[in-house]
């Protein structure tokens, strides 16, 4: 093979790595627009935006833990615990929206702190520590109501009726939509995702702290030898993850208007898929905020398109997993080939 052929092949591989995933995303939008009736309409976009928002916020939290070489499996249960706690405080304890939101954010940060301390102080592997926390929270959130969902006017275990209600301000976080070209198009939760996504991107890509977190993820020992407080940054990553997961739970509670135990079951899988798909966006081959946001959009479009094509619900996780595996294999195999050719 001549140098010219080798060079042109390298350029093609570079282009495939950088833009292959975005071409796949665009192709999927075109496919569903043609074959799924109503997919291209603005109302379909609203459903996609709403599903993407909560998944994306949780996925950005996972991304922060991936950056430091960790992994947070407890985000789904933190989100559902936040949803249950917010409903419990408003409906049963009759607290204000402000007190409720602060309590849920503090709970998320505290769970992240406990996860981080388990990992850096007791040396429990991150997957095991966060998996244990996930099971702990799944059980804990059911105890106060004896396993029942929390709704306005519900009968409590002692036979009395819950007097509290969700405040209109709180519900507006999950239900209000802003006008954008069309009336009531952009949900508030999408604005949350955009703002949080920008903040996480700026933090990871443009600040010294973000660069140190990437350094820890790529070579923890080298980062430690340069004087970086590795443990502090790892704990901070898990606290960010827990806090963002609690934000997702708050938005879910505000959208549903109840504390529904079963509604958070797919949050973990979708958020992890979004964060991992982010590795394939623009050939990053590393956790990054922009890729995670694109990954969340990809998952949302895929699920909405499959639903509108009447694909059986039990096939959706398989298709989602298949696309995730293909995207990652494509990105990392081509990246390895590119590295080998240089």
C-alpha positions as CSV (number, residue, x, y, z in Angstrom):
1,X,0.0,0.0,0.0
2,X,1.4,3.4,-1.0
3,X,1.9,6.3,1.4
4,X,-0.9,8.2,-0.4
5,X,-3.3,5.2,0.0
6,X,-2.3,4.8,3.6
7,X,-2.8,8.5,4.2
8,X,-6.2,8.6,2.5
9,X,-7.3,5.6,4.5
10,X,-6.3,7.3,7.7
11,X,-8.3,10.3,6.8
12,X,-11.4,8.1,6.1
13,X,-11.0,6.4,9.5
14,X,-10.6,9.8,11.2
15,X,-13.8,11.0,9.6
16,X,-15.7,7.8,10.5
17,X,-14.6,8.1,14.1
18,X,-15.5,11.8,14.4
19,X,-18.8,11.9,12.5
20,X,-20.0,8.2,12.2
21,X,-22.2,8.5,15.3
22,X,-23.8,11.8,14.3
23,X,-24.5,10.4,10.8
24,X,-26.2,7.4,12.5
25,X,-28.3,9.8,14.6
26,X,-29.3,11.8,11.6
27,X,-30.1,8.6,9.7
28,X,-32.3,7.3,12.5
29,X,-34.3,10.6,12.6
30,X,-34.8,10.3,8.8
31,X,-35.8,6.6,9.1
32,X,-38.4,7.2,11.8
33,X,-39.7,10.4,10.1
34,X,-40.5,8.2,7.0
35,X,-41.8,5.0,8.7
36,X,-43.3,6.2,12.0
37,X,-46.5,8.3,11.5
38,X,-46.4,11.6,13.4
39,X,-42.7,11.1,14.5
40,X,-41.6,14.3,12.8
41,X,-44.3,16.5,14.5
42,X,-43.7,19.0,17.2
43,X,-45.7,17.0,19.8
44,X,-43.5,14.0,19.3
45,X,-40.5,16.2,19.8
46,X,-42.0,17.3,23.2
47,X,-42.2,13.7,24.3
48,X,-38.6,13.0,23.2
49,X,-37.4,16.2,25.0
50,X,-39.2,15.2,28.2
51,X,-37.8,11.7,28.2
52,X,-34.3,12.9,27.3
53,X,-34.2,15.6,30.0
54,X,-34.3,13.3,33.1
55,X,-32.2,10.6,31.5
56,X,-29.6,13.2,30.4
57,X,-29.3,14.8,33.8
58,X,-28.7,11.4,35.4
59,X,-26.3,10.5,32.7
60,X,-24.3,13.7,33.2
61,X,-23.8,12.6,36.9
62,X,-22.6,9.2,35.7
63,X,-20.2,10.9,33.3
64,X,-18.5,12.8,36.2
65,X,-17.8,9.4,38.0
66,X,-16.6,7.9,34.7
67,X,-14.1,10.8,34.3
68,X,-12.4,9.8,37.6
69,X,-12.3,6.2,36.6
70,X,-15.4,5.2,38.6
71,X,-18.9,4.2,38.0
72,X,-22.2,5.0,39.8
73,X,-24.8,2.3,39.7
74,X,-27.0,3.9,42.4
75,X,-28.2,6.9,40.3
76,X,-31.6,5.3,39.4
77,X,-32.4,4.5,43.0
78,X,-31.2,7.9,44.2
79,X,-33.6,9.5,41.6
80,X,-36.5,7.4,42.8
81,X,-35.6,8.0,46.4
82,X,-35.6,11.8,45.7
83,X,-39.0,11.4,44.0
84,X,-40.5,9.5,46.9
85,X,-38.9,11.9,49.5
86,X,-40.3,15.0,47.7
87,X,-43.8,13.4,47.6
88,X,-43.5,12.3,51.2
89,X,-42.5,15.8,52.4
90,X,-45.2,17.6,50.5
91,X,-48.2,15.2,50.8
92,X,-47.6,13.7,54.2
93,X,-45.4,16.2,56.1
94,X,-47.0,19.2,54.3
95,X,-43.7,21.0,53.7
96,X,-43.1,23.8,51.2
97,X,-41.6,23.3,47.7
98,X,-38.4,25.1,48.8
99,X,-37.8,23.0,51.9
100,X,-38.6,19.9,49.8
101,X,-36.2,20.7,47.0
102,X,-33.4,21.6,49.5
103,X,-33.9,18.3,51.4
104,X,-33.8,16.2,48.2
105,X,-30.7,17.9,47.0
106,X,-29.0,17.4,50.4
107,X,-30.1,13.7,50.4
108,X,-28.5,13.2,46.9
109,X,-25.2,14.9,47.9
110,X,-25.1,12.9,51.2
111,X,-25.6,9.6,49.3
112,X,-22.8,10.6,46.9
113,X,-20.6,11.4,49.9
114,X,-21.3,8.0,51.5
115,X,-20.6,6.3,48.1
116,X,-17.3,8.2,47.8
117,X,-16.2,7.5,51.3
118,X,-16.9,3.8,50.9
119,X,-14.8,3.8,47.7
120,X,-11.8,5.8,48.8
121,X,-11.6,5.1,52.6
122,X,-12.8,1.5,52.9
123,X,-11.5,0.5,49.4
124,X,-14.8,-1.1,48.3
125,X,-14.7,-1.3,44.5
126,X,-17.0,1.4,43.0
127,X,-19.3,-1.1,41.3
128,X,-19.9,-3.0,44.5
129,X,-20.3,0.1,46.7
130,X,-22.8,1.8,44.4
131,X,-24.6,-1.5,43.8
132,X,-25.0,-2.0,47.5
133,X,-26.3,1.5,47.9
134,X,-28.8,0.9,45.1
135,X,-30.3,-2.1,46.9
136,X,-30.3,-0.2,50.2
137,X,-32.2,2.7,48.7
138,X,-34.6,0.5,46.9
139,X,-35.6,-1.0,50.2
140,X,-35.5,2.2,52.2
141,X,-37.8,4.2,50.0
142,X,-40.6,1.7,50.5
143,X,-40.5,1.5,54.3
144,X,-42.3,4.8,55.3
145,X,-45.4,4.0,53.2
146,X,-45.2,0.2,53.5
147,X,-44.4,-0.2,49.8
148,X,-47.2,2.1,48.4
149,X,-46.9,5.0,46.0
150,X,-47.6,8.5,47.5
151,X,-50.4,10.5,46.0
152,X,-52.6,13.4,47.2
153,X,-55.4,12.3,49.5
154,X,-53.9,8.8,50.0
155,X,-54.8,6.7,53.1
156,X,-51.8,6.4,55.4
157,X,-50.8,3.1,57.1
158,X,-52.4,4.4,60.4
159,X,-55.7,4.8,58.6
160,X,-55.7,8.7,58.4
161,X,-55.8,10.6,55.2
162,X,-52.8,12.6,53.9
163,X,-53.7,16.3,54.0
164,X,-50.8,17.8,52.0
165,X,-50.7,18.6,48.2
166,X,-48.0,19.3,45.6
167,X,-47.5,23.0,45.3
168,X,-48.3,24.6,41.9
169,X,-44.7,25.9,41.7
170,X,-43.3,22.4,42.2
171,X,-45.5,20.9,39.6
172,X,-44.6,23.6,37.1
173,X,-41.0,22.3,37.1
174,X,-42.2,19.1,35.5
175,X,-45.2,20.3,33.5
176,X,-44.7,23.9,32.3
177,X,-43.6,24.4,28.7
178,X,-42.1,27.5,27.1
179,X,-43.2,28.8,23.7
180,X,-40.6,28.2,21.1
181,X,-41.8,28.6,17.5
182,X,-44.9,26.8,18.6
183,X,-46.9,27.3,21.8
184,X,-46.0,25.1,24.8
185,X,-43.1,23.3,23.0
186,X,-40.1,23.3,25.3
187,X,-40.6,21.7,28.8
188,X,-38.9,23.3,31.8
189,X,-37.0,20.0,32.4
190,X,-35.2,20.4,29.0
191,X,-34.0,23.9,30.1
192,X,-32.7,22.2,33.3
193,X,-30.8,19.7,31.1
194,X,-29.3,22.4,28.8
195,X,-28.2,24.5,31.8
196,X,-26.8,21.6,33.7
197,X,-25.1,20.2,30.6
198,X,-23.4,23.5,29.9
199,X,-22.2,23.8,33.5
200,X,-20.8,20.2,33.6
201,X,-19.1,20.7,30.2
202,X,-17.5,24.0,31.3
203,X,-16.5,22.4,34.6
204,X,-14.9,19.3,33.0
205,X,-13.4,20.8,29.9
206,X,-12.4,24.4,30.9
207,X,-11.5,24.3,34.6
208,X,-8.4,23.1,36.4
209,X,-10.5,20.8,38.6
210,X,-12.0,19.1,35.5
211,X,-8.6,18.5,34.0
212,X,-7.4,17.0,37.2
213,X,-10.4,14.7,37.3
214,X,-9.5,13.5,33.8
215,X,-5.9,13.0,34.9
216,X,-7.1,10.9,37.8
217,X,-9.2,8.8,35.4
218,X,-6.4,8.2,33.0
219,X,-3.6,7.5,35.5
220,X,-4.5,7.8,39.2
221,X,-1.0,7.1,40.5
222,X,0.6,9.7,38.3
223,X,-2.0,12.3,39.3
224,X,-1.3,11.5,43.0
225,X,2.4,11.9,42.5
226,X,1.9,15.4,41.1
227,X,0.2,16.4,44.4
228,X,-3.5,16.0,43.3
229,X,-5.8,15.1,46.2
230,X,-7.2,12.1,44.4
231,X,-9.6,11.0,47.2
232,X,-11.2,14.5,47.4
233,X,-11.9,14.6,43.7
234,X,-13.3,11.1,43.6
235,X,-15.7,12.0,46.5
236,X,-16.6,15.2,44.7
237,X,-17.5,13.2,41.5
238,X,-19.9,10.9,43.4
239,X,-21.4,13.9,45.2
240,X,-22.1,15.6,41.9
241,X,-23.6,12.3,40.6
242,X,-25.9,12.0,43.6
243,X,-27.0,15.6,43.5
244,X,-27.8,15.4,39.8
245,X,-29.7,12.2,40.3
246,X,-31.8,13.9,43.0
247,X,-32.6,16.7,40.5
248,X,-33.8,14.1,38.0
249,X,-36.0,12.6,40.8
250,X,-37.5,16.0,41.6
251,X,-38.3,16.6,38.0
252,X,-39.9,13.2,37.7
253,X,-42.1,13.8,40.8
254,X,-43.1,17.2,39.4
255,X,-44.1,15.7,36.1
256,X,-46.1,12.8,37.6
257,X,-47.6,14.7,40.6
258,X,-47.0,11.6,42.8
259,X,-44.3,9.5,44.3
260,X,-44.6,6.4,42.1
261,X,-42.3,3.5,43.1
262,X,-42.3,1.8,39.8
263,X,-41.7,4.8,37.5
264,X,-37.9,4.9,37.9
265,X,-37.1,1.3,36.8
266,X,-35.5,2.2,33.5
267,X,-33.7,5.3,34.6
268,X,-30.4,3.6,35.4
269,X,-30.2,1.6,32.2
270,X,-31.1,4.6,30.0
271,X,-28.7,7.0,31.8
272,X,-25.8,4.5,31.6
273,X,-26.5,3.9,27.9
274,X,-26.5,7.7,27.3
275,X,-23.2,8.2,29.1
276,X,-21.5,5.2,27.3
277,X,-22.8,6.2,23.9
278,X,-21.2,9.6,24.6
279,X,-17.8,7.9,24.2
280,X,-18.6,7.5,20.5
281,X,-19.6,11.1,19.8
282,X,-17.1,13.0,17.7
283,X,-14.6,10.2,18.4
284,X,-14.0,11.3,21.9
285,X,-13.3,7.7,23.2
286,X,-13.7,9.1,26.7
287,X,-16.5,10.3,29.0
288,X,-17.6,13.8,28.1
289,X,-20.6,16.1,28.7
290,X,-21.5,16.9,25.1
291,X,-21.3,13.3,24.1
292,X,-23.5,12.3,27.0
293,X,-26.2,14.9,26.0
294,X,-26.1,13.5,22.4
295,X,-26.3,10.0,23.8
296,X,-29.4,10.9,25.8
297,X,-31.0,12.4,22.7
298,X,-30.1,9.2,20.8
299,X,-31.8,7.0,23.4
300,X,-34.9,9.2,23.5
301,X,-35.3,9.3,19.7
302,X,-34.7,5.6,19.5
303,X,-37.3,4.7,22.1
304,X,-39.9,7.2,20.8
305,X,-39.4,6.0,17.3
306,X,-39.8,2.3,18.3
307,X,-42.9,3.1,20.4
308,X,-44.5,5.0,17.5
309,X,-43.8,2.1,15.1
310,X,-45.6,-0.2,17.7
311,X,-42.4,-2.2,18.4
312,X,-43.2,-4.5,21.4
313,X,-41.9,-3.0,24.6
314,X,-39.9,-6.1,25.4
315,X,-37.7,-5.7,22.3
316,X,-36.8,-2.1,23.1
317,X,-34.1,-2.8,25.7
318,X,-32.5,-5.4,23.3
319,X,-32.4,-2.9,20.4
320,X,-31.0,-0.2,22.7
321,X,-28.3,-2.5,24.0
322,X,-27.5,-3.7,20.4
323,X,-27.0,-0.1,19.2
324,X,-24.9,0.7,22.2
325,X,-22.6,-2.2,21.7
326,X,-22.2,-1.5,17.9
327,X,-21.5,2.2,18.6
328,X,-18.8,1.4,21.2
329,X,-17.2,-1.4,19.2
330,X,-17.1,0.9,16.1
331,X,-15.5,3.8,18.0
332,X,-12.9,1.9,20.0
333,X,-11.9,-0.5,17.3
334,X,-11.4,2.3,14.8
335,X,-9.6,4.4,17.5
336,X,-7.2,1.5,18.1
337,X,-6.6,1.1,14.4
338,X,-5.9,4.9,14.1
339,X,-3.5,4.7,17.0
340,X,-1.7,1.7,15.4
341,X,-1.4,3.4,12.0
342,X,0.3,6.6,13.5
